[in-house]
């Protein structure tokens, strides 16, 4: 991902739900100054374990 223009990965502690993932991602984007209110962001996540989990990509307006 670091080779893609405009992609800034963020490592966070364990997240227990997709709602937490989206909330925290939006907060980090705004607090870091990487994005501003009204910007469009793409949030991507994936899990190695447990088996059967789903990778996601979603588009959000801050």
Secondary structure, 3 states (H helix, E strand, C coil): CCCCCCCCCCCCCCCCCHHHHHHHHHHHHHHHCCCCCCCEEEEEECCCCCCCCCCEEEEEEC
